[in-house]
Amino acid sequence: MIDCAAGARRKGAHHNRRYHPYDDIPAMDPFFERLVVRAATFDELLSDDFEPLPGQKPDAERAARRLAEWCRSCASGDWSLLNQRLERDGLSLAQVLPRFATVRRSAGAPTPEWIEDAIWIEAALRSCVEPAAGPADSIGAYPFESLFTALIAAADAWVSSGLEARIWSHLEPSVRAGAL
């Protein structure tokens, strides 16, 4: 038996989609709010979905690192080309820098669709599912098998929730495995 700590199940906004096995979990918690902010792309940070907050010295250093990385990725490290790009987009370094420091999502900004997957995947990884028994001649357990077994079980439940029970019950296990 695998000893797993059961984590709190969470959910985000649900945008007209079929039932998900973790739909009954409470609203998004601060961990996922931080994840949305920390994983935001440069274009998202510069959009109206985010607003800058007053920052401290470490925030200014982070902003400078992000800006330098953006310059390397979009202008091959050429600051004059980055300035041309910003001008073309109607932006300036003074407008961009605070948004690369400390930001929060604007009130009413939509939740990114990908966070829903992150939430159910995190909940699945915290759940406890016994790995399926392998063939008698198998060499042993796979690294992280218990984590992926829980994730596969949750994905299987989600896929099967989109099919009528009478259809799902007629499918062979090999077909069900291919549905994932």
trRosetta pair geometry for C-beta under 8 A, 3 or more apart (Angstrom, degrees):
i j d omega theta_ij theta_ji phi_ij phi_ji
1 130 6.7 -61 -126 -96 56 111
2 128 5.9 -175 93 -158 102 95
2 129 7.7 5 51 73 138 31
2 130 6.1 174 9 -102 104 58
2 131 7.4 93 -38 -10 134 84
2 146 4.8 151 -133 -130 155 137
3 128 7.6 -43 -169 -124 16 134
4 126 7.1 141 166 173 111 44
4 127 6.7 49 125 141 148 25
4 128 3.3 180 46 -89 127 95
4 146 7.0 -168 -72 159 117 126
4 150 7.5 122 -123 -69 167 147
5 126 6.8 -57 92 -163 75 88
6 126 6.4 87 -159 144 33 97
6 127 6.6 30 -125 -116 76 52
6 128 6.6 -68 -75 -10 81 104
7 122 7.3 -89 105 146 154 85
7 123 6.4 -144 85 -127 110 53
7 126 2.9 -40 12 176 121 160
7 127 7.5 -88 33 -53 87 52
8 25 7.5 122 155 -160 72 112
8 26 7.3 -34 169 35 113 114
8 29 7.5 64 99 -31 136 149
8 123 7.9 -78 105 -111 41 93
8 126 8.0 -14 34 112 37 163
9 22 5.3 -150 -171 -147 114 101
9 24 7.5 31 110 84 139 71
9 25 3.5 -120 125 -106 93 127
9 26 7.5 121 90 17 69 71
9 123 4.6 59 -126 -137 72 133
10 22 7.4 15 66 165 38 125
10 25 5.0 -122 -82 137 4 131
10 26 6.3 -45 -120 68 59 72
10 27 7.7 -21 -157 109 82 21
10 28 6.3 77 174 -114 114 44
10 29 5.7 -89 -118 0 136 101
10 32 6.5 177 140 -23 149 140
10 119 4.9 -112 96 -158 96 107
10 122 7.1 -6 42 81 115 120
10 123 6.2 -163 30 -63 70 114
11 14 7.1 -18 171 -49 121 103
11 20 7.9 145 -122 79 116 126
11 22 5.9 174 -78 130 97 91
11 23 6.2 74 -109 -138 153 32
11 24 7.8 135 -27 53 142 16
11 25 4.4 138 -22 69 95 94
11 26 7.0 165 28 77 85 24
11 27 7.0 -57 71 -111 77 25
11 28 7.0 -89 96 -61 37 66
11 116 7.4 17 -161 -133 71 76
11 119 5.7 122 -117 139 32 148
11 120 7.7 33 -105 -64 74 81
12 27 8.0 64 -115 -162 34 56
12 28 4.7 39 -101 -66 73 118
12 32 6.7 -137 -74 148 107 149
12 111 5.1 -173 175 154 121 155
12 115 4.8 88 -52 110 166 109
12 116 5.0 -117 53 -83 115 66
12 119 5.4 -178 -15 -21 95 151
13 28 7.9 -38 -22 -24 66 123
13 110 7.5 -107 61 -164 157 73
13 111 4.5 151 20 34 116 133
13 116 7.4 -85 68 -73 54 107
14 17 6.1 -117 -177 40 89 95
14 20 7.3 -155 -119 12 124 120
14 23 6.5 27 -75 -129 153 99
14 116 6.9 105 -100 -118 62 134
15 113 6.6 -62 22 -109 143 96
15 116 7.9 -117 12 -42 94 150
17 20 7.2 31 107 -39 114 106
18 161 6.3 155 141 115 115 101
18 162 4.9 77 117 -98 170 88
19 23 5.7 -89 -157 -8 69 150
19 161 4.9 -113 85 164 99 132
19 162 8.0 -173 50 -71 76 59
20 23 4.8 127 59 -50 78 92
20 116 7.6 178 -32 173 172 111
20 120 6.0 -95 164 -85 129 149
20 158 5.6 3 -139 -123 70 105
20 161 7.1 166 -105 68 23 157
21 120 7.1 107 63 -149 85 122
21 154 5.9 -144 61 -153 143 77
21 157 4.4 44 -65 116 142 127
21 158 5.5 -97 -6 -69 99 74
21 161 6.6 -164 -56 -39 76 143
22 25 5.0 -11 177 -7 85 126
22 119 6.8 -167 113 125 142 95
22 120 4.4 177 31 -114 138 89
22 123 5.0 119 -116 70 147 158
22 124 7.7 -103 -47 -48 133 81
22 154 7.5 12 -33 -157 109 120
25 119 7.6 -177 81 160 141 117
25 123 6.6 -107 -74 -98 164 154
26 29 7.5 58 100 -55 108 94
28 32 4.6 -104 -163 80 100 131
28 33 6.2 122 135 -53 113 79
28 111 7.2 170 -28 -123 157 143
28 115 7.2 14 -114 149 137 133
28 119 7.0 -92 -106 -93 86 137
29 32 5.9 94 57 16 62 96
29 33 7.2 -112 115 -5 34 96
30 33 5.1 -53 -143 37 39 117
30 34 6.2 41 158 -20 70 101
31 34 6.0 -58 -156 36 28 108
31 35 6.4 30 147 -22 63 107
32 35 5.1 -45 -143 33 40 119
32 36 6.5 47 154 -24 65 97
32 115 6.0 101 -177 -167 112 116
32 118 6.9 148 -129 104 102 119
32 119 6.0 13 -106 -85 148 97
33 36 5.9 -50 -155 29 31 112
33 37 6.8 24 150 -12 62 105
33 105 7.4 -116 -158 9 87 122
34 37 5.8 -59 -151 40 36 108
34 38 5.8 25 157 -13 72 113
35 38 5.9 -59 -135 44 28 104
35 39 5.7 12 168 -7 66 118
35 115 7.0 136 98 -122 115 101
35 118 6.5 -170 137 144 151 156
36 39 6.4 -65 -135 46 19 99
36 40 6.8 45 155 -55 57 92
36 105 6.4 -4 116 -53 129 130
36 111 7.0 -83 -111 -147 148 75
36 112 6.1 167 -136 18 100 111
36 115 5.7 -14 -83 -83 102 137
37 40 5.9 -33 -159 -12 30 117
37 50 7.5 120 -127 -120 82 120
37 103 6.2 -178 -152 84 108 86
37 104 6.6 -41 -100 -119 135 42
37 105 6.6 -120 -77 -38 90 84
40 44 4.1 -129 -167 94 95 126
40 45 5.1 120 123 -58 124 81
40 50 6.5 70 -164 -59 167 145
40 103 7.6 -67 49 78 156 135
41 44 4.6 98 52 6 75 102
41 45 7.0 -136 96 -5 40 86
42 45 5.6 -53 -147 35 33 112
42 46 6.4 22 157 -11 65 110
42 66 7.5 161 -97 170 98 107
42 70 5.4 109 -105 -106 154 125
42 100 7.7 -2 -125 -94 85 101
43 46 6.0 -64 -148 43 29 105
43 47 6.5 41 150 -38 64 104
44 47 5.5 -48 -149 17 35 118
44 49 6.1 -48 -168 65 80 130
44 50 6.6 82 144 -15 74 124
44 112 7.8 -13 -127 -77 148 126
45 50 5.3 -49 -139 58 44 156
45 99 4.8 132 155 155 98 106
45 100 6.5 77 146 -83 153 56
45 103 6.1 169 -144 6 89 165
46 50 7.8 20 -7 55 12 114
46 89 7.9 14 153 148 151 142
46 91 6.8 -34 -154 -96 130 152
46 96 6.6 -20 -100 -118 110 81
46 99 5.8 106 -89 122 55 161
47 50 6.5 84 66 19 72 86
48 106 6.2 -34 154 5 66 162
48 109 7.5 -174 116 -98 70 104
49 105 6.2 -35 161 -146 79 80
49 106 5.7 -147 -169 24 27 106
49 109 3.9 107 -149 -145 75 129
49 110 7.2 -61 -120 40 119 67
50 99 6.5 103 107 -150 120 101
50 103 4.4 27 176 167 116 136
50 104 6.9 161 -151 81 74 27
50 105 6.0 -57 -98 -107 66 41
50 106 6.2 -136 -87 -24 11 87
50 109 7.2 51 -56 -94 46 167
51 103 6.3 153 75 -155 31 86
51 104 6.2 -23 60 61 82 75
51 105 8.0 48 16 152 79 12
51 106 5.0 96 -22 -84 105 86
52 55 7.9 -67 -179 -27 96 107
52 98 3.9 32 -143 140 160 107
52 99 5.2 -94 -70 -79 104 55
52 101 6.7 54 -146 56 105 98
52 102 6.8 88 -162 80 68 62
52 103 5.4 -54 -99 -97 45 80
53 101 7.9 -129 61 101 70 98
53 102 4.5 -69 63 116 100 105
53 103 6.3 167 1 -108 88 23
53 104 5.9 62 -44 -9 122 99
54 102 7.5 -16 86 70 26 130
55 58 7.9 -123 172 72 104 61
55 59 3.0 -114 -175 88 129 156
55 60 6.3 155 108 -44 127 70
55 63 7.6 133 76 -28 171 127
55 98 7.4 -177 1 -143 121 74
55 101 4.4 -87 -38 150 165 131
55 102 4.2 157 -89 10 105 119
56 59 5.2 106 50 5 57 105
56 60 7.5 -111 109 -5 35 89
57 60 5.6 -53 -150 32 37 112
57 61 6.6 36 153 -18 67 103
58 61 5.5 -52 -149 36 37 114
58 62 6.4 40 152 -20 67 103
59 62 5.7 -52 -149 36 33 112
59 63 6.3 36 151 -21 65 105
59 101 4.0 64 161 -175 98 102
59 102 4.6 -42 -136 -29 136 104
60 63 5.5 -51 -147 35 32 114
60 64 6.5 35 153 -20 64 103
60 97 8.0 19 -139 170 72 109
60 101 6.0 -5 -80 -112 39 125
61 64 5.7 -52 -149 34 32 112
61 65 6.5 33 152 -18 64 104
62 65 5.7 -54 -150 36 33 112
62 66 6.3 32 153 -18 66 106
62 100 7.2 -163 120 141 78 80
62 101 6.1 115 75 -131 98 53
63 66 5.8 -54 -146 38 31 110
63 67 6.2 30 156 -18 65 108
63 97 5.1 75 160 -171 132 70
63 98 7.1 -16 -122 -98 151 17
63 100 4.0 114 -140 95 74 93
63 101 3.8 -30 -56 -68 123 77
64 67 5.8 -55 -144 38 29 111
64 68 6.3 30 156 -19 64 107
64 97 7.7 17 -73 -140 58 102
65 68 5.8 -56 -147 37 29 110
65 69 6.3 29 154 -19 64 106
66 69 5.7 -55 -149 36 31 111
66 70 6.3 31 153 -19 65 105
66 100 4.0 -166 82 -170 135 119
67 70 5.6 -52 -148 35 32 112
67 71 6.4 36 151 -21 64 104
67 93 7.5 64 -151 -145 143 91
67 96 6.6 111 -107 123 110 117
67 97 6.3 -15 -62 -102 143 72
67 100 5.5 159 -50 65 84 172
68 71 5.5 -51 -149 34 33 115
68 72 6.5 33 151 -18 64 103
69 72 5.6 -52 -149 36 33 111
69 73 6.2 22 156 -12 67 110
70 73 5.9 -60 -141 43 30 104
70 74 5.9 -7 172 11 69 114
70 82 7.1 102 115 -133 92 126
70 100 7.8 -107 -12 -102 135 141
71 74 7.0 -70 -128 51 18 84
71 75 5.3 -48 -164 51 60 111
71 77 5.9 66 130 -122 96 33
71 78 7.4 -159 179 56 95 34
71 79 5.9 -9 -147 -92 139 62
71 82 4.5 -47 -117 -64 85 150
72 75 7.6 -45 -71 60 7 67
72 76 7.0 10 -157 -150 45 18
72 77 4.8 22 -105 -70 66 77
74 81 7.9 -164 118 122 78 108
74 82 6.7 99 84 -105 105 83
74 85 6.3 50 135 -92 128 175
75 78 4.6 -114 151 58 101 80
75 79 7.3 123 107 -78 144 17
75 81 3.7 165 -151 94 116 114
75 82 4.3 -119 4 -57 157 76
75 85 6.4 -129 -67 -11 117 133
76 81 7.3 33 41 53 83 154
78 81 4.0 57 96 11 113 113
78 82 6.8 169 94 -14 59 82
79 82 5.3 -50 -146 36 39 114
79 83 6.3 43 153 -21 68 101
80 83 5.6 -49 -149 35 34 113
80 84 6.6 39 149 -21 63 101
81 84 5.5 -49 -150 34 36 114
81 85 6.5 40 150 -21 65 102
82 85 5.5 -51 -151 34 35 114
82 86 6.4 35 151 -19 66 104
83 86 5.6 -52 -146 37 33 112
83 87 6.3 36 154 -20 65 104
83 93 7.2 -37 -103 -42 85 105
84 87 5.7 -53 -147 36 31 112
84 88 6.3 35 153 -22 64 105
85 88 5.7 -54 -151 33 30 113
85 89 6.5 16 154 -6 64 109
86 89 5.8 -66 -149 46 31 103
86 91 4.3 -93 -166 84 84 92
86 92 6.1 109 148 -103 128 22
86 93 6.7 20 -178 -53 177 59
86 96 6.6 -85 -123 -33 127 138
87 90 7.5 41 -175 -74 32 23
87 91 7.5 -105 -66 57 22 55
87 92 7.7 47 -82 -87 63 65
91 95 5.1 -129 -158 74 81 130
91 96 5.7 73 163 -54 126 101
92 95 4.9 96 53 6 74 99
92 96 7.0 -148 94 -4 38 91
93 96 5.7 -62 -141 42 33 108
93 97 5.9 41 164 -34 70 107
94 97 6.4 -39 -134 22 23 114
95 98 7.4 -68 -171 32 28 99
95 99 7.4 12 148 -6 62 117
96 99 5.9 -75 -161 43 39 109
96 100 6.3 27 153 -17 77 111
97 100 5.9 -65 -149 37 31 106
97 101 6.8 34 153 -28 65 104
98 101 5.5 -52 -152 24 39 116
99 103 5.7 36 -151 -72 59 131
105 109 4.6 -133 179 58 97 136
106 109 4.4 104 60 -39 81 114
111 115 5.6 -89 168 48 103 137
111 116 7.8 101 123 -46 121 84
112 115 5.2 104 72 -15 84 100
113 116 6.2 -40 -176 14 52 112
114 117 5.7 -52 -165 36 54 110
114 118 6.4 54 141 -21 76 104
115 118 5.2 -52 -147 38 43 116
115 119 6.2 47 153 -26 70 102
116 119 5.8 -54 -151 32 29 112
116 120 6.8 15 158 -7 64 104
117 120 6.3 -60 -145 42 32 98
117 121 5.9 30 158 -19 68 113
118 121 5.8 -59 -142 41 26 111
118 122 6.1 28 159 -21 64 108
119 122 5.9 -55 -147 35 26 109
119 123 6.5 23 155 -15 62 108
120 123 5.5 -53 -146 40 36 112
120 124 6.1 39 153 -22 67 105
120 154 6.4 172 162 160 98 133
120 158 7.3 73 159 -73 154 139
121 124 5.6 -53 -145 37 31 112
121 125 6.3 32 155 -20 64 106
121 151 6.4 23 -146 -129 77 106
121 154 7.7 165 -107 91 41 145
122 125 5.8 -54 -147 36 30 111
122 126 6.6 24 154 -15 62 108
123 126 5.8 -61 -152 39 31 108
123 127 6.6 38 150 -32 65 102
123 154 7.4 140 93 -123 89 154
124 127 5.6 -49 -150 21 35 114
124 150 5.2 157 165 138 75 91
124 151 4.8 101 126 -104 129 53
124 153 7.3 172 -155 68 108 81
124 154 3.5 -92 -109 -3 127 157
124 155 7.6 41 -127 -31 166 71
125 147 5.5 12 -142 -155 86 92
125 150 6.1 130 -111 92 27 127
125 151 6.1 16 -73 -67 72 99
126 150 7.9 -160 53 149 25 155
127 150 4.8 164 75 -158 89 124
127 153 7.8 -113 96 77 132 124
127 154 7.0 131 34 -60 142 117
128 146 7.9 -19 -143 -179 61 111
128 150 6.9 -55 -113 -93 8 126
129 146 7.3 161 68 -164 68 68
129 149 4.9 -151 97 122 110 99
129 150 4.2 159 19 -90 113 67
129 153 4.7 -175 -121 3 164 154
130 149 7.3 -84 106 138 23 150
131 141 7.1 118 54 -128 168 98
131 145 4.9 16 -98 143 145 114
131 146 6.0 -89 -46 -88 103 59
131 149 4.4 -133 -100 -67 66 155
132 149 6.8 179 -5 -131 75 117
134 138 3.9 17 116 -19 130 162
135 138 5.0 125 62 -38 75 94
141 145 5.1 -122 -171 10 91 147
142 145 4.3 115 61 -71 82 105
142 148 7.8 -36 93 41 124 135
144 147 4.6 -39 -178 35 88 120
144 148 5.9 79 125 -17 92 100
145 148 6.1 -65 -146 44 31 101
145 149 5.9 36 157 -28 69 108
146 149 5.7 -48 -140 31 30 115
146 150 6.7 30 159 -16 60 103
147 150 6.1 -62 -160 35 29 107
147 151 6.5 23 149 -15 65 110
148 151 5.3 -53 -144 40 40 114
148 152 6.0 41 156 -21 71 104
149 152 5.9 -53 -144 38 28 109
149 153 6.3 31 154 -21 62 107
150 153 5.7 -53 -147 35 30 113
150 154 6.5 28 155 -17 64 105
151 154 5.9 -56 -150 37 31 109
151 155 6.3 28 153 -16 65 107
152 155 5.6 -54 -144 40 33 110
152 156 6.1 39 153 -24 65 106
152 180 6.9 25 -150 -152 84 167
153 156 5.6 -52 -146 35 29 115
153 157 6.5 32 153 -19 62 103
154 157 5.7 -51 -150 34 33 112
154 158 6.5 33 151 -20 64 105
155 158 5.6 -54 -149 36 34 112
155 159 6.3 32 154 -17 67 104
155 180 5.6 79 125 -134 121 116
156 159 5.9 -53 -145 37 30 108
156 160 6.1 24 158 -14 64 111
156 176 7.1 47 -145 164 107 107
156 180 6.3 -47 -83 -71 70 124
157 160 5.9 -59 -142 43 27 108
157 161 6.3 37 154 -32 63 104
158 161 5.7 -48 -150 23 30 115
158 162 7.5 27 153 -17 57 100
159 162 6.2 -61 -169 28 37 109
159 163 7.5 16 145 -6 66 107
159 179 5.3 139 161 131 145 114
159 180 6.0 -123 -26 -86 157 69
160 163 5.8 -65 -154 40 46 105
160 168 5.0 73 -149 -130 95 147
160 176 7.6 9 -78 -144 106 109
163 167 4.9 -113 174 81 108 119
163 168 4.6 128 100 -59 125 97
164 167 4.7 86 63 6 86 104
164 168 7.0 -164 88 -7 41 89
165 168 5.7 -57 -142 39 33 111
165 169 6.1 34 161 -24 68 107
166 169 6.1 -51 -144 32 28 112
166 170 7.1 25 156 -18 58 107
167 170 6.1 -67 -162 33 33 108
167 171 7.2 36 148 -31 65 102
168 171 5.9 -52 -159 16 39 115
168 176 7.6 67 -161 -103 81 110
171 175 4.4 -122 -170 86 99 124
171 176 5.1 121 120 -57 124 85
171 179 7.5 15 176 -33 159 134
172 175 4.8 94 57 5 78 102
172 176 7.1 -143 96 -5 40 87
173 176 5.4 -54 -144 38 36 114
173 177 6.2 41 155 -24 67 102
174 177 5.6 -48 -148 32 32 114
174 178 6.6 30 151 -16 62 105
175 178 5.6 -57 -152 38 34 111
175 179 6.7 46 147 -33 64 98
176 179 5.5 -45 -155 17 36 118
176 180 7.8 34 151 -18 59 92
177 180 6.4 -53 -170 23 39 106
